């Protein structure tokens, strides 16, 4: 009798523990920990782990040193890791619709409210088998940064002839097709040494993070106006997402939505601080004016939309969402 009672207690305890087992997700991030965007993602992780104590927990396995930055999207699709924080541009071949975020002049808060992010999530689930959890650090755009004073033609347009420009999937359509630049594709982790050795002397980069990466040791000019928006998102393996308890999913989604707003506000202030620090250290700003500025911005947007439409048209699902994406992510 005594033994049967002990057995019953053990079974009950085991069942109770199983019922309240904490959901755990493994995660990696595209960029090194020193970069402001990675710090933002790690803040999100801390928020989830605090709000989800005893319910859901994120275990960060590292950055590009753990899984190569361009291999991370496939790693989350295949379930090698449960969650990845990465630019959508790193999986553009699978999901060209990410260009709607690249060309967006709205924030995550606005596109969350108007249904844009719901559509992006649906497309991610259908095309990649991942849940698009949140668009973090939105509202930050890109500049072209150069070592030497940029040249302008007689009409005030940027002349990139002779420039050794570092390329990237985000902005190559704009740089090559409008500016006519010759580009050398390099991952973020290799740009410092390329600048140091003179392999490149210009790059596109966001308004924030140049100091974190120490590229300001070589880059002396910022060209305005800025263009595009960061497309940094957190994606989750869909099978893993569906396996989580309803409470875990709610905590993850609620914290992600809150972090979308909080990170956009925080990074806006950091951008201003970065610009002030760079200019105090001698960074010069060259601003395109009038028609030259308008043409520059229009080309950045249109060339990228053209790329998105072409790649969407080539996919089995077609380009049926093209107009809707522009409507939801771009305020004309």
C-alpha positions as CSV (number, residue, x, y, z in Angstrom):
1,X,0.0,0.0,0.0
2,X,2.8,2.3,1.0
3,X,4.7,1.6,-2.2
4,X,1.6,2.2,-4.4
5,X,1.0,5.6,-2.7
6,X,4.6,6.6,-3.4
7,X,4.2,5.5,-7.0
8,X,1.0,7.5,-7.4
9,X,2.8,10.6,-6.0
10,X,5.7,10.2,-8.4
11,X,3.4,9.8,-11.4
12,X,1.4,12.8,-10.4
13,X,4.6,14.8,-9.9
14,X,5.9,13.8,-13.3
15,X,2.6,14.7,-15.0
16,X,2.5,18.0,-13.2
17,X,6.1,18.8,-14.3
18,X,5.3,17.8,-17.9
19,X,2.2,20.0,-17.9
20,X,4.2,23.0,-16.8
21,X,7.4,22.3,-18.7
22,X,9.1,25.5,-19.9
23,X,9.2,25.9,-23.7
24,X,12.8,26.6,-24.9
25,X,13.9,28.1,-28.2
26,X,17.4,28.2,-29.4
27,X,18.5,31.4,-31.3
28,X,21.3,32.9,-33.3
29,X,21.9,36.4,-34.6
30,X,23.4,37.5,-37.9
31,X,25.9,40.1,-36.6
32,X,28.6,40.2,-33.9
33,X,27.5,41.1,-30.3
34,X,29.3,44.4,-30.5
35,X,26.9,45.8,-33.0
36,X,23.9,47.9,-31.8
37,X,21.4,45.8,-33.7
38,X,22.6,42.6,-32.0
39,X,22.3,44.4,-28.7
40,X,18.8,45.3,-29.5
41,X,17.9,41.6,-30.2
42,X,19.6,40.5,-27.0
43,X,17.4,43.1,-25.1
44,X,14.4,41.4,-26.7
45,X,15.6,38.0,-25.5
46,X,16.0,39.3,-22.0
47,X,12.5,40.8,-22.1
48,X,11.0,37.4,-23.2
49,X,12.9,35.5,-20.6
50,X,11.7,37.9,-17.9
51,X,8.1,37.9,-19.0
52,X,8.1,34.2,-19.8
53,X,9.8,32.9,-16.6
54,X,8.7,29.4,-16.1
55,X,6.8,29.4,-19.4
56,X,9.1,30.2,-22.3
57,X,12.8,30.8,-22.6
58,X,15.2,31.7,-25.4
59,X,18.7,30.3,-25.4
60,X,21.1,32.3,-27.5
61,X,23.7,30.1,-29.2
62,X,25.8,33.0,-30.6
63,X,26.2,34.9,-33.9
64,X,28.0,34.3,-37.2
65,X,30.8,32.5,-35.3
66,X,28.2,29.8,-34.4
67,X,26.4,29.6,-37.8
68,X,27.5,31.6,-40.8
69,X,25.3,34.7,-41.3
70,X,24.2,33.6,-44.7
71,X,23.5,30.0,-43.6
72,X,21.3,31.1,-40.7
73,X,18.0,31.5,-42.6
74,X,18.3,27.9,-43.9
75,X,19.3,26.8,-40.4
76,X,16.0,28.1,-39.0
77,X,14.0,26.7,-41.9
78,X,15.4,23.2,-41.4
79,X,15.1,23.4,-37.6
80,X,18.9,23.3,-36.8
81,X,18.1,26.4,-34.7
82,X,14.6,27.6,-33.7
83,X,15.0,31.4,-34.1
84,X,17.2,33.8,-36.1
85,X,17.5,37.5,-36.0
86,X,18.7,38.6,-39.5
87,X,18.1,41.0,-42.4
88,X,15.4,39.7,-44.8
89,X,18.0,40.4,-47.5
90,X,20.0,37.4,-46.4
91,X,17.2,35.1,-47.7
92,X,16.0,37.2,-50.6
93,X,16.2,34.3,-53.0
94,X,13.5,32.5,-51.1
95,X,11.4,35.6,-50.3
96,X,11.9,38.6,-52.6
97,X,8.9,40.3,-50.9
98,X,11.4,41.4,-48.2
99,X,12.2,44.3,-50.5
100,X,8.9,45.9,-49.3
101,X,10.6,46.4,-46.0
102,X,13.8,47.6,-47.6
103,X,12.1,50.4,-49.5
104,X,9.6,51.2,-46.7
105,X,9.3,54.7,-45.4
106,X,7.1,53.5,-42.6
107,X,8.0,51.9,-39.2
108,X,7.1,48.5,-37.8
109,X,4.5,50.2,-35.6
110,X,2.7,51.6,-38.6
111,X,2.9,48.4,-40.7
112,X,1.8,46.3,-37.7
113,X,-1.3,48.5,-37.4
114,X,-2.2,48.5,-41.2
115,X,-1.8,44.8,-41.7
116,X,1.5,44.9,-43.6
117,X,3.3,42.7,-41.1
118,X,0.5,40.2,-41.0
119,X,0.8,39.8,-44.8
120,X,4.6,39.5,-44.5
121,X,4.1,36.8,-41.8
122,X,1.7,34.9,-44.1
123,X,4.2,35.0,-46.9
124,X,7.0,33.8,-44.7
125,X,4.9,30.9,-43.5
126,X,3.8,29.9,-47.0
127,X,7.1,30.3,-48.8
128,X,9.7,29.4,-46.1
129,X,7.9,27.5,-43.3
130,X,8.9,30.2,-40.8
131,X,6.9,32.5,-38.5
132,X,7.8,36.2,-39.0
133,X,7.7,37.3,-35.3
134,X,8.8,40.9,-35.5
135,X,10.4,43.7,-37.5
136,X,12.9,45.1,-35.1
137,X,14.9,48.4,-35.2
138,X,12.8,49.9,-38.0
139,X,12.9,53.5,-39.0
140,X,16.6,53.6,-39.5
141,X,17.7,54.3,-43.1
142,X,21.0,53.9,-45.1
143,X,23.7,56.3,-46.2
144,X,26.5,55.9,-48.7
145,X,29.8,56.4,-46.8
146,X,33.1,57.2,-48.6
147,X,36.8,57.5,-47.7
148,X,37.4,60.4,-50.1
149,X,35.3,63.4,-50.9
150,X,32.5,62.3,-53.3
151,X,32.5,63.7,-56.8
152,X,29.4,65.4,-58.3
153,X,28.7,66.0,-62.0
154,X,27.7,69.4,-63.5
155,X,24.0,68.7,-62.5
156,X,24.9,67.8,-58.9
157,X,24.4,64.1,-59.4
158,X,26.7,61.7,-57.6
159,X,29.6,60.4,-59.8
160,X,30.9,57.0,-58.6
161,X,33.4,56.4,-61.4
162,X,36.6,55.0,-60.0
163,X,35.0,54.2,-56.6
164,X,35.7,50.8,-55.1
165,X,32.3,50.2,-53.6
166,X,31.5,47.4,-51.3
167,X,28.3,45.7,-52.4
168,X,25.5,44.0,-50.5
169,X,22.3,42.2,-51.5
170,X,20.3,45.1,-49.9
171,X,21.4,47.8,-52.3
172,X,23.2,46.3,-55.3
173,X,20.2,46.9,-57.6
174,X,20.4,50.6,-56.8
175,X,24.2,50.9,-56.8
176,X,24.8,49.0,-60.1
177,X,21.7,49.9,-62.1
178,X,21.3,53.6,-61.2
179,X,24.7,54.7,-60.0
180,X,26.5,52.5,-62.5
181,X,28.9,51.4,-59.8
182,X,31.2,48.4,-59.9
183,X,30.7,46.6,-56.6
184,X,32.5,44.0,-54.6
185,X,30.2,41.9,-52.4
186,X,31.6,41.4,-48.9
187,X,29.9,40.3,-45.6
188,X,29.9,42.8,-42.8
189,X,32.6,40.9,-40.9
190,X,35.1,41.4,-43.7
191,X,34.6,45.1,-44.4
192,X,37.0,46.5,-41.8
193,X,40.0,44.6,-43.2
194,X,38.9,45.5,-46.8
195,X,38.8,49.2,-45.9
196,X,42.1,48.8,-44.0
197,X,43.8,47.3,-47.1
198,X,42.2,49.7,-49.5
199,X,40.3,46.9,-51.3
200,X,37.2,49.1,-51.0
201,X,36.9,52.8,-50.3
202,X,33.1,53.2,-49.9
203,X,30.1,51.3,-48.6
204,X,26.5,51.6,-47.9
205,X,25.5,51.2,-44.3
206,X,22.8,52.2,-41.9
207,X,22.8,55.5,-40.0
208,X,23.8,53.6,-36.9
209,X,26.7,51.2,-36.1
210,X,29.6,52.7,-38.0
211,X,31.4,53.4,-34.8
212,X,30.6,50.0,-33.3
213,X,32.2,48.4,-36.4
214,X,35.1,50.9,-36.3
215,X,34.7,51.7,-40.0
216,X,34.9,55.4,-39.2
217,X,38.6,54.9,-38.9
218,X,38.7,54.9,-42.7
219,X,35.4,56.5,-43.9
220,X,35.3,60.3,-43.8
221,X,32.2,61.4,-45.7
222,X,28.5,60.7,-45.4
223,X,26.3,61.3,-48.4
224,X,22.8,62.6,-47.9
225,X,19.9,62.0,-48.4
226,X,19.6,58.6,-46.7
227,X,17.6,55.8,-48.5
228,X,15.9,52.5,-47.6
229,X,15.1,51.1,-44.2
230,X,16.7,48.3,-42.2
231,X,14.9,45.0,-42.7
232,X,16.0,43.2,-39.6
233,X,13.5,40.6,-38.5
234,X,13.2,37.7,-36.1
235,X,11.9,34.5,-37.7
236,X,11.0,31.2,-36.0
237,X,10.8,27.7,-37.4
238,X,7.1,27.2,-38.0
239,X,7.0,23.6,-36.7
240,X,8.6,24.8,-33.5
241,X,6.2,27.8,-33.3
242,X,3.2,25.5,-33.6
243,X,4.6,23.2,-31.0
244,X,4.7,25.9,-28.3
245,X,2.0,26.4,-25.8
246,X,-0.6,29.1,-26.5
247,X,0.8,31.0,-23.5
248,X,4.3,30.8,-24.9
249,X,3.2,32.1,-28.3
250,X,1.3,34.9,-26.7
251,X,4.3,36.0,-24.6
252,X,6.7,35.9,-27.6
253,X,4.3,37.8,-29.9
254,X,3.4,40.4,-27.3
255,X,7.0,41.1,-26.3
256,X,8.0,41.3,-30.0
257,X,5.3,43.9,-30.8
258,X,6.3,46.0,-27.8
259,X,10.0,45.7,-28.9
260,X,9.1,46.9,-32.4
261,X,8.0,50.2,-30.9
262,X,10.6,50.4,-28.2
263,X,13.6,49.6,-30.5
264,X,12.4,52.1,-33.2
265,X,12.2,54.9,-30.6
266,X,15.5,54.0,-29.0
267,X,17.5,53.7,-32.3
268,X,16.2,57.1,-33.5
269,X,17.9,58.7,-30.5
270,X,21.1,56.6,-31.0
271,X,21.3,57.7,-34.6
272,X,21.4,61.4,-33.5
273,X,24.1,60.6,-31.0
274,X,26.2,58.6,-33.6
275,X,25.9,61.5,-36.1
276,X,27.0,64.0,-33.5
277,X,30.0,61.9,-32.4
278,X,31.1,61.3,-36.0
279,X,30.9,64.9,-37.0
280,X,32.8,66.0,-33.9
281,X,35.5,63.5,-35.0
282,X,35.7,65.1,-38.4
283,X,33.1,63.3,-40.5
284,X,32.0,65.6,-43.4
285,X,28.4,65.5,-44.8
286,X,27.8,66.0,-48.5
287,X,24.2,66.6,-49.4
288,X,22.7,66.1,-52.9
289,X,20.2,68.9,-53.7
290,X,17.1,69.5,-55.7
291,X,16.5,67.3,-58.7
292,X,19.7,65.3,-58.1
293,X,18.4,64.3,-54.6
294,X,15.0,63.5,-55.9
295,X,16.4,61.3,-58.7
296,X,18.7,59.5,-56.3
297,X,15.9,58.6,-53.9
298,X,13.4,57.7,-56.6
299,X,16.0,55.4,-58.2
300,X,16.8,53.6,-54.9
301,X,13.1,52.8,-54.4
302,X,12.1,52.0,-58.0
303,X,15.1,49.9,-58.8
304,X,14.5,47.8,-55.7
305,X,10.7,47.5,-56.5
306,X,11.6,46.4,-60.0
307,X,13.9,43.7,-58.6
308,X,11.2,42.6,-56.2
309,X,8.5,42.4,-59.0
310,X,10.8,40.5,-61.3
311,X,11.8,37.9,-58.7
312,X,8.2,37.5,-57.5
313,X,7.0,37.0,-61.0
314,X,9.5,34.1,-61.4
315,X,8.3,32.4,-58.3
316,X,5.5,29.7,-58.4
317,X,3.3,32.0,-56.3
318,X,3.7,34.9,-58.8
319,X,3.6,38.7,-58.1
320,X,0.0,38.9,-56.9
321,X,1.0,40.6,-53.6
322,X,3.2,43.2,-55.3
323,X,0.8,46.2,-55.3
324,X,-0.6,45.3,-51.8
325,X,2.9,45.2,-50.4
326,X,3.8,48.7,-51.8
327,X,0.5,50.0,-50.5
328,X,1.1,48.7,-47.0
329,X,4.8,49.5,-46.7
330,X,5.2,52.8,-48.6
331,X,3.4,56.0,-48.0
332,X,3.3,57.9,-51.3
